[in-house]
């Protein structure tokens, strides 16, 4: 930017204050960190403030305190406030079954819903189902979506479509994918897309009675330009990969990087059938998702499906390509340095532009939330602090150079509550990490449940009485970024992180000492809660996490009196391996490990049933005392 266009320092302060570009922040250790002037200038530049703005231009948005207007409240049914509920959470891809095609799918959700209801659960929690990259299936993190408006078609249960025939699939390859210990994303994509292409050709000739063209046309009309942009991107992405380019638009030739460029329009004119095919996939995915949601309720899950909403989208996906004005493309989302990550974190996501979040009736945030909430009895917001602030990092900078940008909290919480009430969806805000003062009370006022992870809780505190009111929170033992209880107990995550060089031997010793203290505190808490004899509350008695101890820990989880409790299916089947190890790329099979126990075997598995019975027993016990 030419020197004469830069804002001088007083104007930086003026405009930064108006637009919520903070001057400093307090880190997790309580230390105040100044944000570099260069970073603040870059954030202002991303917001469109490079020089003295036209005084008539409306580039400002309100920056009130964490204010929740009267009457703004997310949906919270009376029965849940009174009785509470527990459910089973799972990463959809990790589901092992005898009928799926090597990856968990929408039909598996129905099967798991039936099993969960039979053991007394109230909901099924699922990893994000957002659209990824069909042309590059190895980009497999569900938390790095191409678009949050649409679904990942790899979860379509192809064998459940009306026109499916056995000769559409290579049976030997199908058997290999089912028996594989990990999800082979490229092979799964090849197998499914080949069959779906054939079914698409068949359907065009003779539509299936319950899947009519009128319904398809109505779906396209409802989704409008957003669907067209996504499907055009998918078609181009596939073509670019075949030519040797990347799946994301930033790796494409210049003439294809603008959705409205002549080269893109030519592609659209020449590949209309291909674009329609991708729209058809979204239609099928949406239909099967709705069927799974309806089935969950019919099966007896009062809350139905509990879905996960990712914090952002990748910078080179369909969303940023088709609607670039909705984001700040020169910024990345992450987290500041802390004791666990001395360099900070770069999540590889782009932030939304605050200007498009101001009107609750037209807010892009509202549209994004609704795309998931319409199928969900409950919705978890990953990194809920995005409602108030995001840690932004300028492109080509390290995370340590980042700073916070404030978002229009009042308008965003109003949009969220509006969708929540319309869809009757309970909202959970994942409020871990650097949480601003006043943020949790504001969420509570808006009826948003907090997120309590037992691994991080102060277990030495006095636990609430069994007849105490339920807390406005969801409790769980761990998250997708942490190992299941058996792996956590033996320090598998510390061992792996040391092996791949995430920290040195000295740090590993310190972390093992801290883990031993946490384990002892848990044992003491279990003894205090009369879930084990005091004589057993020492580490020497528990060198390994036994089934007995695991069941006791899950009973204790209910005694924390959270309104919702999510139990990982991985814990219920005795898994020890992590879903994802933050900081690793190829060193660990992130997002690919399947569970070792199939859906068909769940009902007869002793540990699975014991954990479920423990949840039911604690809820009944609390109800009797209440």
N, C-alpha and C positions, 0 to 999 in steps of 0.2 A: 504494500500500500504506500503511495507517495507520502513523503514526510508531511506536506502541507495538509493532508486529509486527516492526520491523526488527531485524536482528542488530547488536549493538554491535561495535566494531572488534575486540576480542580474540576474539570468537566468529567473526567473519569469517575471521580468520587460522586459527583452529582448524578450522573446517569446510572452508575452502578447501584447507588442507593435506590433510585426510582425503579430499577428493573430487577432488584433482588440479587445482584451479584455481590456476595458477601465479601467483607474485607478480611475476615479471620474466622476461624472455627476452633472449637474445643475438641481434642481427640479423646480416644477411649481412656487415656491415662490422665485426663484432666488438664493437659497442657494446651495453651492457646497457640495456634499456628497461624502465622500471617500468610495470606495468599499473595503470590507474586503479582506485581502490577501488570507484567506481560500477560499473565494468565487471565486477569480480569479484562484486559483490553481484547484478548482473543474471544472471550465469552461475549463481550459487548459486540464485537464484530460479527459473531455468529448470529446475534439477535438483530442485526441490521443497523447497528449504531457505529458507524465508522467516522463520522464527522458530526458537527452540530446539526441535529435533526431539524426539519421543518417544524416550527412550533404548532402548526395545525395538524401534524401527523399524529395519529393515535397509535403510538408504538408502546404505550405503557399499559400495564395491567395492575390491578390492585395488589398490594402487598400487605394485607392486614396481618394481625396476629393469627394464631391457630384458632380461628373463630368458626364455630359450627352454628349456623343460624337456627333459631327456634323452629322446631318442626322437621328439621332435617335428620332423618333417622333411617338406618338400614333395617331391612326386614329381620325380625327375630320372633319366631312363633312362641306362643305362651307355653306350649308343651315342652319346648326345648329349655326355656328359662326355668321351668319347674323341675323337669326330670333329668335333663342332660341326655347325652347320647354318646355312643362309641361306635367306631367303624374301623375298617381295614384299609390301609393305604398301600399302593403298589405302583411301581413304574410299569406302565402298560407293556412296554416292549419285553420286559423280563418274564412275562407270564409264559409258563411252559404248559402246553396242552397237546393232546394226541390228535387234534384236528386242525390246529392253526398251521400257518405256512412258515414257521420259523421265527415269528414275531407275534406278540400279543395283538389281538384285534378286537373289533367292536362286539363280535359274538362272544369272545372270552369274557368281556365285561358282563354280559348277561349271565353267563355261567357262574362267574364269581359272585354276582349279585345274589343269585339263588342260593349258593352255598353260604354266603355271609348272612343272609336273612335266616337261614336254617339254624345258625348258631347264635342268633340274638343280636347281630350287629344292626346298626341303624343307617349306615352309609358305606359307600366305596369311595376311597380317595385315589385319584389318578394323577400321574405326572402330566405336564403340559402336552396337549394334543395339537399344538399349532403346526402350521405348514412349515416344512423345512425345504430341502432342495431335492426334487425328484431326479434331477440330472446328475446329482453328486450325493448319493445316499450316505457316503462316509461322513458327511457333515451331519452328525447324528445327535448332537446335544439338544434335548427338548427345550432347553433354556436359551438357545440361540436361534430363534425362529427367523424365517424369511418374511413371514406375515402372521400377525396374531388375529387377523380377521378370518382366516381359513384353516382347514384341517390338513393333517398329514395323510394323504391317501394310502400310504403303506399300511394303515390300520384297517382298511376295508377288508371285511371277511368275504373274499371272492367266492368261496364255495357256498355262501348263503344267498347269492344273487339269483334271481329266478331263472336266468338263462344259462346258468353254469352247467357244463358237461365235463365228465371225467377226462375226456380226451384233450381238454384244454391245458393240461398240466403234465409236466414230466414227473412221473411218480417216483423215480429213483432220486431225482434232485429234491423233490419234496421231502422224502424220507431223510435225506442227508441234512436238510435245513432244520427239520424237527429235532433230530438227534444231536445237533451241534450244541456245545456248551455255551457258545456265544452267538449273538445275532450277527449273521453275515448280511449286512445291509445291502451291499451291491447285488448279491445273488437273490436276496428276497425281492428287491426292486425289479430285477430282470424277470423273475418268475411271475410276479404279480402283474407287471405292466404288459407282458406278453399276453397273458390271459385276458386282461382288461381291454387291450386293443381289439382282440378277437370278439369279445362280448360287445364292444362298442359298434363294430361293424355289423354284428348280428342285430343289435337293438335298433340300429338305423333302418334296417330292412323290415323288421317286425318287432315293434315295441312290446314290452311286457305289460300285461294288463294293469298291474298295480304300480308300474313305473311309466306313466304315460308322457308323451311329448308335451302335452299341455302343462303337466306338473313341472317338467324341466324348464319350459319357457317361463313359467311363473317364477321359478327359482331364480333364473337369470335376471328377470325383470326386477325382482326384489333386491338382489345383490348389486345390480347396476354396474356402474363404471368401475367400482372397486374389483369386482369379479373379473371383468374384462381385462383390467390392467394386470391382475395376478396371473391369469391364464396366458396372456400375451407374453408375460415374463417367462413363464414355465416353458412355453414353446421356443422362445428365443434362447433361453438357457440351455435347453437340450441341443439346439442347433449349434450353439457356440462351443459346447463341450465336444461335439463331434468334429468340430474344426480345430480342436486343440487349445481352445481358450478355457478360462475358468467358468465355473457355474454362476459366479456373481458378476454383476454388471460392471464393476470397476476393473475387471480383467477383459472386458470386451473391447473391440475396436471402437474408436471414438464415435463413429457414425451410428452406433447402436446404444449409446449411453443415455440418449434423450428419448423418452417414450414417443414423442411427437415428431421425431426426425424422419426424413423421407425414407431412409433405409428401413426403419422400423415399420413404417406404413406399408412399404412394399412387402415386407415379411408377413404382415397381417393379411394383406390381400391375397398372398400366394399360399398361406397356410391356415386358411379358415377352418378346415376340418380338424386340424391338430389343436387349434385353440379351443374349438368346441369340445374336443375330447377331454381337455383339462378341466373345462367347466363341468362336464358330465361327471368326472371323478369327484369334484367338490360336491355335486348334488348327491351322489351315492354316499359319500362320507357323511354328509349332513343328515341324510335319511337314516343311515345305520346308527349314527350318534343319537338321534332322536328316539329311535326304537330302543336303544340300550337304556336311555334315560327313563323312558316310559316303563320298560320292563322292570327296572330296579324298583320303582315305586310299587308296581303290581306284585313284585316278589315279596314285598313286606319291608323294604328299607324306607323308613319314614322320611329320611332326608334325601334319599336317592343318591345321586352322584355328587362328589365333592371334587371339583376341578381346580387345576393350578394355572395361574395366569402369570406368564413370564414378565420380567421387569422391562424388557425392551426388545428391539429387533436388531438384526445384524446390519451393518452399513451397506452391504452389497446385495441385499435381497429384493424381493418383489415390492415390498412396501416402500422402501426408499427410492426405488426406480420409478414406480408408477405414480407416487405422490410425494415428490421430494420436498415440497414446501411445508410438509407437516412436521419435519424434523430439523435438527441442527446438525447438518452433515459433517461439519468440521470439528465436532466434539465427540468424545467417547465417554461412556458411563463407567464408573468404577468405585473404588473405595480408597480412603486415605491410608497412609502407612499406620500400622499398629504393631503390637507386640507379636502377633502371629504372622505378619507380613511386612517386613521392614521397608520394602519398596512400594507398598500399596498394591492395589489390584486394578487391573484393566479388564473389564468384562467383555470387551469386544462388541458393545451395543451402542446404538445411537439414541440420544434423548429426543423426546417430543419437543416441538416448539410451543412455549407457553401461550402464544397468541391464539392458538386454535383450541384452547381449553376453557375459554372464558364464559361461553354461553351454555348452560346445562342442557338446553334444548337442541343444540347443534354440535356440542363438543365431540371432537374426535375421540377423546378418552371415553366418553359415554358409548360410542359405537364399538370401540374395542372391548370394553367390559361386557356389553350386551352380546357380542359374538360368542362368548363363553357362558355368560350367566343364563342365557335362554335355555341351556341344557342342564343347568346345575342347581341342586338344592343348596349347595354351599360352594363358595369360591374363595380360594386363597390367593392373596396378592403377594407375589414374591417381592421382597424389599418394599414394604408398604410406605417407607419414608419418601418414596417418589411423589406422594401426594403433597409434600411440603418442600422438599429439596432433593437435589441430586448432585453427586460429586462428579464434576465434569473435567475431562482431561483433554487439552488441545491435541489434535492429530499430530503424530510424530513426537509427542512428548511422553516422558515417563509419568506414572501415576502420581509420584511425589510432587509433581508440578501442578496438580489439579486444584480446583476450588469449587465451592458450592454455589449453585444457582437456586434461588427460591422459586417455587411454583405457586400458582393461585389456588391455595389450599381450599378456601371457602367454596370456590366454584367447582373444584374437582370433587370435594366430598359431597357436594350437592348433586353432581352428575352421578356419582357412585350410588348414593342413596336412592336417587330416582330410578335407576335401573334395578337396584336390589328390590325395591318395593314392587315395581312392575312385574318382575320375574319371580318374586317371592324367593329370593336367593339370600341366604345367610352369608355374610362377608367376614373373612378372617384376614387380618393384616399381619404379615410376617415382619415383626418389629425387633429384629436382632441386629447387633452391630452398634454403630454410632447413632443413637436415638436422641433427637433434640429434646430439650426440656419442654414439657407441656404437650408433647406429641401424643403420648399414650392416653392422658386424660381426654384429649380432643377426640381420639378414636372411640373411647368409651362413650363419650357423650353422643357420638353419631351411631352407636350400636354396632361398632366393628369389634370383633373378638381379637384379642391379642394372641401371641404365639409363644407358648412356654415349652422349652426343650429341657427335659429332665437332666441331660448331661450338663447344662449350664446353670441350673437352678441352685440356690443356696439351700441345700437339703438339711442343714443344721437348724434352720428356722423352724419354729413351731408350726406344724401343719394344721389346717383348719379342722374344726370338729366335723364329725360325719353329718351333722344336721345343719351345718353352716350354709348360707346361700351359695349357689354356684357362681364361680368367678366368670367374668366375661372374657373367656380365653379358650384356646384349643391347646390341650396338653399332649405331648408326645415324648418318646424317649430320645429320638434323634431325627436327623433330616437326611436328605439324599446326599449331602456332602460329608456325612459321617458314617462310620461303619455300624452295622447292626450290633446289638448288645454283646453277643459272643465275641465278635471281633474287637469291639471297644475294650472289653474286659482284659483281653490278652495283649492289648496295645498293637494290634495288627496295623493300624494306620500310622503309628509312630515308626514302627519297623520299616514299613514300605517307604515312608517319606525320607527316612534316613538312607535307605538303599538307593533311591533315585536322586539323592543330593538336594532335597528341598531344605535341609538344615544339617548342621554338622553334629559330630558325636557329643559335644558338650551340650548343645541344645536338646539332643535326644535324651540325655541323662536327666536334664531338668524337667522335660515333659513327662518322662516316666515317673519321676518323683511326684509330680502334680497329679498324674493319673492314679497313682497308688493312694494319694490322699483322697481323691474323689471317690474311689472305690470303697475305701474305709468309711467315708461319710455316708455313702449309700447303704452299706451294711448296718451302720448304726441307726440310720433312719428307718430301715426295715424292722429292726429290733424294737425301736421305740413305737412303731406302728403295730407291734405285736404280729408281724408277719414272719418272724423267725425268733428263736430263743436268743436272749442276749449272749449266751455262751458261744453262739456261732458267729457273732458279729466281729470276726477278726479275719484278716486276709489269709492267714495260714490255712484256714478251713476251706478256702475257696480259690485254689490255684487256677481253676478253670470255671467258666460260667456254666453251671449245670442247668438242666431243665427246671429243677426245683427253684433255683435262685431266679431264673428268668421269669417264671410265673409269679413269684413274689414281687419282683420289680414292676410287673404289669398291674398287679393288684394295688401296689403303692401309687401308681400313676393315677388311678381313679380317686385315691384319697386326697390328692391335691385339689380336688373339687373344681376342676375346669369344666365348663359347660359342654365342651366337646373333647373327646379323647380319640386320637388316631393311633392305631397299632399297626406297625409295619408288617406286611405279610412275610417279609424276609425274617423278622424275629419270630413269627409264629411257626416257621418251618425250620428254625435253628440255623439260619444262614449266618456266616461270619464275614463274608467278603463285602467290600464297599461297592456301592453303586458308582460312585464318582470320587476321584481323589483330586481335589483342587490343586492346581499347579503342575499337573502332569498332562502330557499329550499322548505320546506313543508308549510311555513307560508303563501304562496300565490300561486295561480294556474298559475305559470309561463308557458308560451308557450301552454296554454290549452284553454284560453277563446276564444269563438267564437264571431263574431260581432252579434249584435241584429237585424240587417236588412239583409234580404236575397238578393241574386243576383236578383231574380225575381222582388223584390219590389224597387230596386235601381232607375230605370228609372223614376218612378213616385214620388220619394221622393223630396220634395221641397228643403231641405237643400243641398242635393247632387247636384241638378241642379243649385242652386244659387252659390255654391262654384265654380263649373265648369264654369258658365257664368262669374264669377268674374275673373277667370284666362284668359279666352278668351278676355274679355273686356280690361284688362290691357295690354295684348300682342298687341291687335289692337291699343290701345292708343299709346304705345311705337313705334309701326311701323309707325303710322301717323306722329309722331314728328320726327322720324328718317329720 
